[in-house]
Amino acid sequence: MTETHASSGISRLATADADFSTRLDHLLAWEGVSDGEVQARVAEILAAVKERGDAALVEASNRFDRLAVTDMVELTLDAPRLRRAYEGLPTEQREALAQAAERIRLYHEHQKPESWHYTEEDGTVLGQQVMPLDRAGIYVPGGKAAYPSSVLMNAIPAHVAGVREIIMVVPTPDGVLNELVLAAAHLAGVDRVFTVGGAQAVAALAYGTETVPRVDKIVGPGNIYVATAKRAVFGQVGIDMIAGPSEILVVSDGGTDPEWLAMDLFSQAEHDEDAQAILVSWDGEHLDAVEAAIDRLLPTLERHEIVRESLSRRGALIRCRDRAEAVTLINRIAPEHLELSVANPEGWLPEVRHAGAIFMGRYTAEALGDYCAGPNHVLPTSGTARFSSPLGVYDFQKRSSIIHCSAEGASTLGRVASVLARGESLTAHARSAEYRIRT
């Protein structure tokens, strides 16, 4: 059976329960597709910006962000403005931001793929050319919270990839600019910032306006309107992913301080009410201790109401039978963030097939990955780690195949292509290849 603690609201499940599988499916269920009303509103905004450009963008920004601007000049920030934001930060913030940016940059430098080719015996050359995108668009959330870390994680891989121009959009409700976000944009190599958000910002990046240049790819998280707009413009431009709420799955063997684990769960639950925090262990007394720590520490949090709602909606403490069952749960859930809070995390790696990011050992808090460890914190959610990967340099590059046939190679391949083309009744294909066949 499933139990819910009276204080925190977090569910208690056990894999031994007859209805466990059904309960887990219900817990994990997340419908990321917006309803018809949201889709209709987004479609109107996209159409307006596509048709009327800057004018529609200004109108939407005034309406949704409660601004009173008359043209795009008031919604545009250039590189010198970003530099001033960075230079004006308190020393401690400036140094922390710079350290995080450098670690993220160094990590992503290791991801850069190389172009390659090889030459066959007859002189034919085959290969692959890797080239960066010309222009990338970075969406950064604004409003309830500011996310300079999101700026670094989205823009730095683009910069490392060699993207020629990086455009950032960020909403500024009531006209409030966040200097830390702008400073992060300076460090990350952003070229221009437009203080617009929502579906209208996605439309501007996808279609271009008189002021906002059209980009090749849009990356970055946002609310349901942003996600819906990104889905709608996919094909016009590339997108990174349709992200769901933040998630953490912690597996503990019972040897980690319960208060550490409680705070690790809180670190994701405080994002919003739909975030998910799950702890799995085969040690029942340890789960009890973690639950007690949750109840003890929850009232001390500034965002305790959000955390409590998140835990009661989608949080869980799961007791499994053993380590093998814990591994099965990991791969079934395919979490965005996986903490292996165990004695020998390296021994688990070969069995973990599905996870966005894996945090190894008792000392590696997921929060370190959010800000400064180095690997990207833009990760697949809602089980999509089964087929998706973290954002990286490769998301801002594309590959072209290289084929350079020698005369001998064209003759040899022409015979093969001729047979296959005629088998498909594509005779122009066949004849094109046959012209190169040596007799």
C-alpha positions in Angstrom: 0.0 0.0 0.0 1.0 3.6 -0.4 1.3 5.8 2.7 1.5 9.6 2.9 3.2 11.3 5.8 0.9 13.8 7.5 3.6 16.5 7.8 5.5 16.7 4.5 2.9 15.0 2.4 5.6 12.8 0.7 4.4 9.3 -0.4 5.9 6.1 0.9 5.9 3.2 -1.6 7.4 -0.3 -1.5 8.2 -2.4 -4.5 6.7 -5.4 -2.6 3.3 -3.8 -2.8 0.8 -5.5 -5.2 -0.1 -2.1 -6.7 3.4 -0.6 -6.8 3.7 -0.6 -10.6 0.4 1.3 -11.0 1.3 3.7 -8.3 4.7 4.4 -9.8 3.2 5.0 -13.2 0.8 7.5 -11.7 3.6 9.3 -9.8 5.8 9.6 -12.9 3.0 10.6 -15.3 3.5 14.1 -16.8 1.6 15.5 -19.7 3.9 18.0 -21.3 1.6 18.8 -24.2 -0.4 22.0 -23.7 -4.2 22.1 -24.0 -6.1 23.5 -26.9 -6.6 26.9 -25.3 -2.9 27.4 -24.8 -2.1 26.2 -28.3 -4.6 28.6 -29.8 -3.2 31.6 -27.9 0.4 30.7 -28.9 -0.7 30.3 -32.5 -2.2 33.8 -32.5 1.0 35.3 -31.0 3.3 33.4 -33.5 1.1 34.5 -36.5 1.1 38.2 -35.3 4.9 38.3 -34.9 5.5 36.6 -38.2 3.2 39.0 -40.0 3.8 42.3 -38.1 7.3 41.9 -36.7 8.6 44.4 -34.2 5.1 46.0 -33.8 3.6 42.8 -32.6 6.6 42.0 -30.4 6.3 45.4 -28.7 2.6 45.0 -28.2 2.9 41.5 -26.7 5.7 42.6 -24.4 3.7 45.5 -23.1 0.7 43.3 -22.6 2.3 40.2 -20.9 5.2 41.9 -19.1 3.4 45.0 -18.1 5.7 47.3 -19.9 5.1 50.7 -21.6 7.7 50.8 -24.4 7.1 52.2 -27.9 9.8 50.5 -30.0 12.4 47.7 -30.0 15.2 50.1 -29.1 13.9 50.1 -25.5 14.0 46.3 -25.5 17.5 45.9 -26.8 20.8 45.6 -24.8 24.2 45.6 -26.5 27.5 44.1 -25.5 28.8 47.2 -23.7 25.7 47.1 -21.5 26.3 43.5 -20.6 30.0 44.3 -19.8 28.9 47.0 -17.4 26.6 44.6 -15.6 29.5 42.2 -15.1 31.9 44.9 -13.9 29.2 46.3 -11.5 28.7 43.0 -9.6 29.9 42.6 -6.1 33.3 41.0 -6.1 32.1 37.7 -4.6 29.4 37.3 -7.2 31.7 38.3 -10.0 34.4 35.8 -9.0 31.9 33.0 -8.5 30.3 33.6 -11.8 33.7 33.7 -13.5 34.8 30.4 -11.9 31.6 28.7 -12.9 31.9 30.0 -16.5 35.5 28.8 -16.8 34.7 25.3 -15.5 31.7 25.0 -17.8 33.9 26.2 -20.7 36.7 23.7 -20.0 34.3 20.8 -19.8 32.6 21.6 -23.1 36.0 22.1 -24.8 36.4 18.3 -24.4 33.2 17.7 -26.4 34.3 19.4 -29.6 34.1 16.8 -32.4 36.6 16.8 -35.2 36.1 16.6 -38.9 37.6 13.5 -40.4 38.1 11.7 -43.7 39.8 8.6 -45.1 41.0 7.5 -48.5 40.2 4.2 -50.1 42.6 2.2 -52.2 41.2 3.6 -55.5 41.6 7.2 -54.3 38.0 7.8 -53.3 37.8 10.1 -50.3 35.0 9.8 -47.8 34.6 11.8 -44.6 32.6 14.1 -42.4 32.9 17.9 -42.0 31.7 19.5 -38.8 30.6 23.1 -38.9 28.9 25.4 -36.3 25.6 27.0 -36.7 25.6 30.5 -37.9 23.3 31.9 -35.2 21.8 30.5 -32.0 19.0 31.8 -29.9 19.1 31.4 -26.1 15.9 31.7 -24.1 16.4 32.5 -20.5 13.4 32.5 -18.0 12.6 35.6 -16.1 9.9 36.6 -13.6 9.7 34.6 -10.4 13.4 33.8 -10.4 16.5 34.8 -12.3 18.8 32.1 -13.7 22.3 33.2 -14.6 23.3 29.6 -14.5 20.9 28.9 -17.4 22.7 31.6 -19.4 26.1 30.0 -18.8 24.8 26.5 -19.6 23.1 27.4 -22.8 25.4 30.0 -24.3 28.9 28.7 -23.4 28.5 25.4 -25.4 27.3 27.5 -28.4 30.4 29.8 -28.0 32.7 26.8 -27.7 31.1 25.2 -30.8 32.0 28.3 -32.8 28.5 29.7 -33.4 29.1 33.1 -35.1 26.3 35.0 -33.3 24.5 34.3 -30.0 21.2 36.1 -29.4 19.6 36.0 -26.0 16.0 36.7 -25.1 14.9 37.2 -21.5 11.6 38.6 -20.2 11.7 41.5 -17.8 8.3 41.7 -16.1 7.5 45.2 -14.9 10.8 46.3 -16.5 13.0 44.8 -13.9 16.5 43.9 -15.2 18.6 41.3 -13.4 22.2 42.4 -13.5 23.5 38.9 -12.6 21.8 37.4 -15.7 23.2 40.2 -17.9 26.7 39.6 -16.4 26.4 35.9 -17.2 25.5 36.8 -20.8 28.7 38.9 -21.0 30.9 36.0 -19.7 29.2 33.5 -21.9 29.9 35.4 -25.1 26.3 36.5 -25.9 26.3 39.2 -28.7 22.9 40.8 -28.2 20.1 40.6 -25.7 16.4 41.4 -26.3 14.3 41.9 -23.2 11.3 40.0 -24.5 9.9 36.6 -23.4 7.1 34.2 -23.9 5.8 32.8 -27.2 6.5 36.2 -28.8 10.2 35.9 -28.1 10.2 32.4 -29.6 8.4 33.7 -32.7 10.9 36.5 -33.1 13.8 34.1 -33.0 12.2 31.7 -35.3 10.9 34.1 -38.0 13.0 37.2 -37.4 11.7 40.7 -37.2 13.0 44.1 -38.3 15.2 44.1 -35.2 15.6 40.5 -34.0 17.6 38.3 -36.4 16.3 34.9 -37.3 18.3 32.1 -35.7 19.1 28.6 -36.7 18.3 27.0 -33.3 16.5 27.9 -30.1 17.6 26.5 -26.8 16.7 27.1 -23.2 13.8 26.4 -20.8 10.6 28.3 -20.3 6.9 28.0 -19.2 4.1 26.2 -21.0 3.7 29.0 -23.5 7.4 28.9 -24.4 7.4 25.1 -24.7 4.3 25.2 -26.9 5.8 27.9 -29.1 9.1 25.9 -29.5 7.2 22.9 -30.5 5.2 24.9 -33.0 8.2 26.5 -34.7 10.3 23.3 -34.9 11.1 22.7 -38.5 11.4 26.4 -39.2 14.3 26.3 -36.7 15.9 23.6 -34.6 15.2 23.3 -30.9 16.9 21.6 -28.0 14.1 19.8 -26.3 10.6 20.2 -24.8 11.5 20.2 -21.1 9.3 19.1 -18.3 9.6 19.8 -14.6 12.9 19.3 -12.8 13.5 15.8 -11.3 15.9 14.0 -9.0 16.2 10.4 -8.2 18.4 9.5 -5.2 19.6 6.0 -4.5 21.0 5.5 -1.1 22.5 2.4 0.5 21.8 3.8 4.0 25.3 5.2 4.6 24.6 8.9 3.8 23.5 11.5 6.4 19.7 11.7 6.2 19.8 15.5 6.4 22.0 15.6 3.4 19.6 13.5 1.4 16.6 15.5 2.6 18.2 18.7 1.4 19.1 17.1 -1.9 15.5 16.2 -2.5 14.5 19.8 -1.5 16.9 21.2 -4.0 14.8 20.0 -6.9 11.4 20.3 -5.2 11.9 24.0 -4.6 12.0 24.7 -8.4 8.2 24.5 -8.6 5.1 22.6 -7.5 5.4 20.1 -10.4 9.1 19.2 -9.7 9.8 15.6 -8.7 12.0 14.3 -5.9 12.3 10.5 -5.3 14.5 8.6 -2.9 15.1 4.8 -3.3 16.7 2.5 -0.7 16.4 -1.0 0.5 17.1 0.1 4.1 13.7 0.8 5.8 15.2 2.4 8.9 17.2 4.8 6.7 14.1 5.8 4.8 12.4 6.5 8.2 15.4 8.7 9.1 15.2 10.6 5.9 11.5 11.2 6.3 12.1 12.5 9.8 14.8 14.8 8.4 12.4 16.1 5.7 9.8 17.0 8.4 12.4 18.6 10.6 14.1 20.7 7.9 11.1 21.6 5.7 9.9 24.5 7.9 13.4 26.1 7.7 13.2 26.6 3.9 12.4 29.9 2.4 10.4 28.2 -0.3 8.8 25.7 2.0 5.3 26.0 0.6 6.5 25.2 -2.9 8.6 22.3 -1.6 5.7 20.9 0.5 3.4 21.0 -2.5 5.9 19.4 -4.8 6.6 16.6 -2.4 2.9 15.9 -1.8 2.1 15.9 -5.5 5.0 14.0 -7.0 7.6 13.1 -4.3 8.2 9.6 -2.9 10.3 7.5 -0.6 10.5 4.0 -2.2 11.7 0.9 -0.4 13.0 -1.7 -2.7 14.2 -5.2 -2.0 17.8 -4.9 -3.0 20.4 -3.2 -5.2 19.3 -5.0 -8.3 15.8 -3.7 -7.9 17.1 -0.2 -7.4 19.0 -0.5 -10.7 15.7 -1.6 -12.4 13.9 1.4 -11.0 16.7 3.8 -12.2 16.3 2.5 -15.8 12.5 2.5 -15.6 12.3 6.1 -14.3 15.2 7.4 -16.6 15.7 10.5 -14.3 17.0 13.9 -15.3 19.3 13.9 -12.2 20.5 10.6 -10.6 22.4 10.6 -7.3 24.2 7.4 -6.5 24.7 8.0 -2.8 26.3 4.7 -2.3 29.7 3.2 -1.2 30.9 2.2 -4.7 29.1 4.3 -7.3 31.6 3.3 -10.1 30.4 -0.3 -9.8 26.8 0.9 -10.7 27.7 2.7 -13.9 27.7 -0.2 -16.3 24.2 -1.0 -15.3 22.8 2.5 -15.5 21.4 2.9 -19.0 19.1 5.8 -18.7 19.9 9.0 -16.8 20.5 12.6 -17.8 23.4 13.3 -15.4 24.8 10.9 -12.8 26.1 12.3 -9.5 28.6 9.8 -7.9 29.1 9.2 -4.2 27.9 10.8 -1.0 29.7 14.1 -1.4 28.4 15.0 -4.9 25.3 17.0 -4.4 23.2 17.6 -7.5 23.2 21.3 -6.8 26.9 21.4 -7.7 26.0 20.3 -11.2 23.4 23.0 -11.4 26.0 25.7 -11.1 29.7 25.0 -11.4 30.8 21.4 -11.7 31.2 21.8 -15.5 28.8 19.4 -17.2 25.6 20.9 -18.6 22.6 21.2 -16.5 20.2 21.3 -19.4 19.1 17.6 -19.3 16.3 15.4 -20.6 13.3 15.1 -18.4 10.1 13.1 -18.1 11.8 9.8 -19.0 13.3 11.2 -22.2 16.8 10.2 -21.0 15.9 6.9 -22.6 16.7 8.5 -26.0 18.1 12.0 -25.3 21.3 13.5 -24.0 22.4 16.6 -22.1 22.8 19.8 -24.1 26.3 20.2 -25.4 28.6 21.5 -28.1 27.3 19.0 -30.5 23.8 20.6 -30.3 25.3 23.8 -31.9 27.1 22.0 -34.7 26.0 20.1 -37.8 27.7 17.5 -39.9 28.1 17.3 -43.7 29.1 14.1 -45.4 32.1 14.3 -47.8 32.2 12.1 -50.9 35.0 12.6 -53.5 35.2 9.8 -56.0 38.2 9.1 -58.1 37.6 8.0 -61.7 38.2 4.4 -60.7 36.0 4.7 -57.6 33.1 6.3 -59.6 33.3 3.4 -62.1 33.2 0.8 -59.4 30.4 2.4 -57.4 28.5 3.2 -60.6 28.0 -0.4 -61.3 26.5 -1.0 -57.9 24.4 2.1 -58.0 23.1 1.2 -61.5 21.8 -2.2 -60.3 20.1 -0.8 -57.2 18.6 2.3 -59.1 17.1 0.1 -61.8 15.7 -2.2 -59.1 13.9 0.9 -57.8 12.8 1.9 -61.4 14.7 5.2 -61.1 16.4 5.1 -64.5 17.8 8.6 -64.4 19.6 7.7 -61.2 21.0 4.6 -63.0 22.0 6.4 -66.1 23.7 9.2 -64.2 25.8 6.6 -62.4 26.4 4.6 -65.7 27.9 7.7 -67.5 30.9 7.4 -65.1 31.5 3.7 -65.6 34.7 2.9 -67.5 34.2 0.4 -70.3 
